[in-house]
Amino acid sequence: MNRLAGVLSLRHGSPAVADRRYRNTNRAAGVLSLRHSGARLISSRASPCRINAAFRLATLVLSLALASGSWAAKGADNTYTIAVIPKGTTHEFWKSINAGAMKAQQELAKQGTKVKVIWKGPLREDDRDQQIQVVENFMTRRVSAIVLAPLDSQALVKPVDNAIASKVPVVIMDSDLKSDKYVSFVATDNYKGGQLAGEQMGKLLGGKGNVVLLRYAVGSASTEAREAGFLDTLKAHYPDIKIISADQHAGATRETAYQVSQNLLNRYGHEVKGIFCPCEPPTIAMTKALRDIGLAGGKVKMIGFDAGSQSVVDMKNGDVQALVVQNPMLMGYLGVVTAVKYLRGEKVEKRIDTGVALVTPENMEQPGIKELLHPELDKYLK
């Protein structure tokens, strides 16, 4: 008779099959090992028919496990693996998100819950294909959950839906997604942030003057909500303020933002009285462009978004009149904590607001504001 050995190993939900044929002998052996599904069958002496039956049983158990979703939550060492995927990995804002996620990992460990946070995202915030690939890779690896800041509210819908269909729950943070299948949305009220900027601009200009809005990027739900809040507030409460430009986008880097800023100032520099930028890169770039042509220091009222270290310095120096500031460390922290709660079977809120504040030269030294402007990144990012 033929000596047959068949090994089927199911690891993390992906089947791997190895067949080996040996020289003629009177023995036949088949080994079926099902890992993570809790089933195990070993037969030291089996006929080819019994081996085939074992393979059919393996297929059935795998199908049932995938259908029930019983495969994902914890790994072999009883640890939740949470993939945290930012829009990009360059700007300071995302480093604060990362620090918050690591803080959650540390605090959950102290409470007896093992969590491994994996931080991975595209380098640039306009690389949709790379972010989609990262999501798909973590889905294939069957991590316990994904915490995602989608850089495009539409382009990431299908990858997120696919992950959820594969029993990998997804928490959305920072920027919204055009879907309701995710577990929770952990973010700033971005429209409110834009409203704060609009109110402050109206006050700084005394209710009249020409204003430029430098947008960020098409498809970025968070910044689009800020832009809408800003414009709606000026329109509703300050009818004598005229928006002379609101159709230019800065792009994902400081370099592209600086080029666009220069172009805008070349065209409108002689008449603009106030400028709003809805996130870190264009805020820093526009402030530099104003400084380069002698319009900084309050000559043109500059309102930005986010607490980049350069923007904080620019405010101290009088070149930025206000910053609308989020709490990215809290966002990263609550993103991971919310994912773990869901995996434990606990109830989580569909929308979690992480807060927003208006920072000015007058309040930037207050204790609560200082914590937002100077997060303890080194404590959590080694």
JORALIN-V450573 format. One record per residue. N is the residue number from 1. RES is the residue in three letters. SS is DSSP state (hx for helix, st for strand, lp for the rest). BURIAL is # if it has 24 or more other ideal C-beta (glycine too) atoms within 12 Angstrom, else .. Layout:
N | RES | SS | BURIAL
N | RES | SS | BURIAL
This chain:
1 | MET | lp | .
2 | ASN | lp | .
3 | ARG | lp | .
4 | LEU | st | #
5 | ALA | st | #
6 | GLY | st | #
7 | VAL | st | #
8 | LEU | st | #
9 | SER | st | .
10 | LEU | st | #
11 | ARG | st | .
12 | HIS | lp | #
13 | GLY | lp | #
14 | SER | st | .
15 | PRO | st | #
16 | ALA | st | .
17 | VAL | st | .
18 | ALA | st | .
19 | ASP | st | .
20 | ARG | st | .
21 | ARG | st | .
22 | TYR | lp | .
23 | ARG | lp | .
24 | ASN | lp | .
25 | THR | lp | .
26 | ASN | lp | .
27 | ARG | lp | .
28 | ALA | lp | #
29 | ALA | lp | #
30 | GLY | st | #
31 | VAL | st | #
32 | LEU | st | #
33 | SER | st | #
34 | LEU | st | #
35 | ARG | lp | #
36 | HIS | lp | #
37 | SER | lp | #
38 | GLY | lp | .
39 | ALA | lp | .
40 | ARG | st | .
41 | LEU | st | #
42 | ILE | st | .
43 | SER | st | #
44 | SER | lp | .
45 | ARG | lp | .
46 | ALA | lp | #
47 | SER | lp | .
48 | PRO | hx | .
49 | CYS | hx | .
50 | ARG | hx | .
51 | ILE | hx | #
52 | ASN | hx | .
53 | ALA | hx | .
54 | ALA | hx | #
55 | PHE | hx | #
56 | ARG | hx | .
57 | LEU | hx | #
58 | ALA | hx | #
59 | THR | hx | .
60 | LEU | hx | .
61 | VAL | hx | #
62 | LEU | hx | #
63 | SER | hx | .
64 | LEU | hx | .
65 | ALA | hx | #
66 | LEU | hx | #
67 | ALA | hx | .
68 | SER | hx | .
69 | GLY | lp | .
70 | SER | lp | .
71 | TRP | lp | #
72 | ALA | lp | #
73 | ALA | lp | #
74 | LYS | st | #
75 | GLY | lp | #
76 | ALA | lp | .
77 | ASP | lp | .
78 | ASN | lp | .
79 | THR | lp | .
80 | TYR | st | #
81 | THR | st | #
82 | ILE | st | #
83 | ALA | st | #
84 | VAL | st | #
85 | ILE | st | #
86 | PRO | lp | #
87 | LYS | lp | #
88 | GLY | lp | #
89 | THR | lp | #
90 | THR | lp | #
91 | HIS | lp | #
92 | GLU | hx | #
93 | PHE | hx | #
94 | TRP | hx | #
95 | LYS | hx | #
96 | SER | hx | #
97 | ILE | hx | #
98 | ASN | hx | #
99 | ALA | hx | #
100 | GLY | hx | #
101 | ALA | hx | #
102 | MET | hx | #
103 | LYS | hx | #
104 | ALA | hx | #
105 | GLN | hx | #
106 | GLN | hx | #
107 | GLU | hx | .
108 | LEU | hx | #
109 | ALA | hx | .
110 | LYS | hx | .
111 | GLN | lp | .
112 | GLY | lp | .
113 | THR | lp | #
114 | LYS | lp | #
115 | VAL | st | #
116 | LYS | st | #
117 | VAL | st | #
118 | ILE | st | #
119 | TRP | st | #
120 | LYS | lp | #
121 | GLY | lp | #
122 | PRO | lp | #
123 | LEU | lp | .
124 | ARG | lp | #
125 | GLU | lp | #
126 | ASP | lp | #
127 | ASP | lp | #
128 | ARG | hx | #
129 | ASP | hx | .
130 | GLN | hx | #
131 | GLN | hx | #
132 | ILE | hx | #
133 | GLN | hx | .
134 | VAL | hx | #
135 | VAL | hx | #
136 | GLU | hx | #
137 | ASN | hx | .
138 | PHE | hx | #
139 | MET | hx | #
140 | THR | hx | .
141 | ARG | hx | #
142 | ARG | lp | #
143 | VAL | lp | #
144 | SER | lp | #
145 | ALA | st | #
146 | ILE | st | #
147 | VAL | st | #
148 | LEU | st | #
149 | ALA | lp | #
150 | PRO | lp | #
151 | LEU | lp | #
152 | ASP | lp | #
153 | SER | lp | #
154 | GLN | lp | .
155 | ALA | lp | #
156 | LEU | lp | #
157 | VAL | hx | #
158 | LYS | hx | .
159 | PRO | hx | #
160 | VAL | hx | #
161 | ASP | hx | .
162 | ASN | hx | .
163 | ALA | hx | #
164 | ILE | hx | #
165 | ALA | hx | .
166 | SER | lp | #
167 | LYS | lp | #
168 | VAL | lp | #
169 | PRO | st | #
170 | VAL | st | #
171 | VAL | st | #
172 | ILE | st | #
173 | MET | st | #
174 | ASP | lp | #
175 | SER | lp | #
176 | ASP | lp | #
177 | LEU | lp | #
178 | LYS | lp | .
179 | SER | lp | #
180 | ASP | lp | .
181 | LYS | lp | #
182 | TYR | lp | #
183 | VAL | lp | #
184 | SER | st | #
185 | PHE | st | #
186 | VAL | st | #
187 | ALA | st | #
188 | THR | lp | #
189 | ASP | lp | #
190 | ASN | hx | #
191 | TYR | hx | #
192 | LYS | hx | #
193 | GLY | hx | #
194 | GLY | hx | #
195 | GLN | hx | #
196 | LEU | hx | #
197 | ALA | hx | #
198 | GLY | hx | #
199 | GLU | hx | #
200 | GLN | hx | #
201 | MET | hx | #
202 | GLY | hx | #
203 | LYS | hx | #
204 | LEU | hx | #
205 | LEU | lp | #
206 | GLY | lp | .
207 | GLY | lp | .
208 | LYS | lp | .
209 | GLY | st | #
210 | ASN | st | #
211 | VAL | st | #
212 | VAL | st | #
213 | LEU | st | #
214 | LEU | st | #
215 | ARG | st | #
216 | TYR | lp | #
217 | ALA | lp | #
218 | VAL | lp | .
219 | GLY | lp | #
220 | SER | lp | #
221 | ALA | hx | #
222 | SER | hx | #
223 | THR | hx | #
224 | GLU | hx | #
225 | ALA | hx | #
226 | ARG | hx | #
227 | GLU | hx | #
228 | ALA | hx | #
229 | GLY | hx | #
230 | PHE | hx | #
231 | LEU | hx | #
232 | ASP | hx | .
233 | THR | hx | #
234 | LEU | hx | #
235 | LYS | hx | .
236 | ALA | hx | .
237 | HIS | hx | .
238 | TYR | lp | #
239 | PRO | lp | .
240 | ASP | lp | .
241 | ILE | st | #
242 | LYS | st | #
243 | ILE | st | #
244 | ILE | st | #
245 | SER | st | #
246 | ALA | st | #
247 | ASP | st | .
248 | GLN | st | #
249 | HIS | st | #
250 | ALA | lp | #
251 | GLY | lp | #
252 | ALA | lp | #
253 | THR | lp | #
254 | ARG | hx | #
255 | GLU | hx | .
256 | THR | hx | #
257 | ALA | hx | #
258 | TYR | hx | #
259 | GLN | hx | #
260 | VAL | hx | #
261 | SER | hx | #
262 | GLN | hx | #
263 | ASN | hx | .
264 | LEU | hx | #
265 | LEU | hx | #
266 | ASN | hx | .
267 | ARG | hx | .
268 | TYR | hx | #
269 | GLY | lp | #
270 | HIS | lp | .
271 | GLU | lp | .
272 | VAL | lp | #
273 | LYS | lp | #
274 | GLY | st | #
275 | ILE | st | #
276 | PHE | st | #
277 | CYS | st | #
278 | PRO | lp | #
279 | CYS | lp | #
280 | GLU | hx | #
281 | PRO | hx | #
282 | PRO | hx | #
283 | THR | hx | #
284 | ILE | hx | #
285 | ALA | hx | #
286 | MET | hx | #
287 | THR | hx | #
288 | LYS | hx | #
289 | ALA | hx | #
290 | LEU | hx | #
291 | ARG | hx | #
292 | ASP | hx | .
293 | ILE | lp | .
294 | GLY | lp | .
295 | LEU | lp | #
296 | ALA | lp | #
297 | GLY | lp | .
298 | GLY | lp | #
299 | LYS | lp | .
300 | VAL | lp | #
301 | LYS | st | #
302 | MET | st | #
303 | ILE | st | #
304 | GLY | st | #
305 | PHE | st | #
306 | ASP | lp | #
307 | ALA | lp | #
308 | GLY | lp | #
309 | SER | hx | .
310 | GLN | hx | #
311 | SER | hx | #
312 | VAL | hx | #
313 | VAL | hx | .
314 | ASP | hx | #
315 | MET | hx | #
316 | LYS | hx | .
317 | ASN | lp | .
318 | GLY | lp | .
319 | ASP | lp | #
320 | VAL | lp | #
321 | GLN | lp | #
322 | ALA | st | #
323 | LEU | st | #
324 | VAL | st | #
325 | VAL | st | #
326 | GLN | lp | #
327 | ASN | lp | #
328 | PRO | hx | #
329 | MET | hx | #
330 | LEU | hx | #
331 | MET | hx | #
332 | GLY | hx | #
333 | TYR | hx | #
334 | LEU | hx | #
335 | GLY | hx | #
336 | VAL | hx | #
337 | VAL | hx | #
338 | THR | hx | #
339 | ALA | hx | #
340 | VAL | hx | #
341 | LYS | hx | #
342 | TYR | hx | #
343 | LEU | hx | #
344 | ARG | lp | .
345 | GLY | lp | .
346 | GLU | lp | .
347 | LYS | lp | .
348 | VAL | lp | #
349 | GLU | lp | .
350 | LYS | lp | .
351 | ARG | st | .
352 | ILE | st | #
353 | ASP | st | .
354 | THR | lp | #
355 | GLY | lp | #
356 | VAL | lp | #
357 | ALA | st | #
358 | LEU | st | #
359 | VAL | st | #
360 | THR | lp | #
361 | PRO | lp | #
362 | GLU | lp | .
363 | ASN | lp | .
364 | MET | lp | #
365 | GLU | lp | .
366 | GLN | lp | .
367 | PRO | hx | .
368 | GLY | hx | .
369 | ILE | hx | #
370 | LYS | hx | .
371 | GLU | hx | .
372 | LEU | hx | #
373 | LEU | hx | #
374 | HIS | lp | #
375 | PRO | lp | #
376 | GLU | lp | .
377 | LEU | hx | #
378 | ASP | hx | .
379 | LYS | hx | .
380 | TYR | hx | #
381 | LEU | lp | #
382 | LYS | lp | .
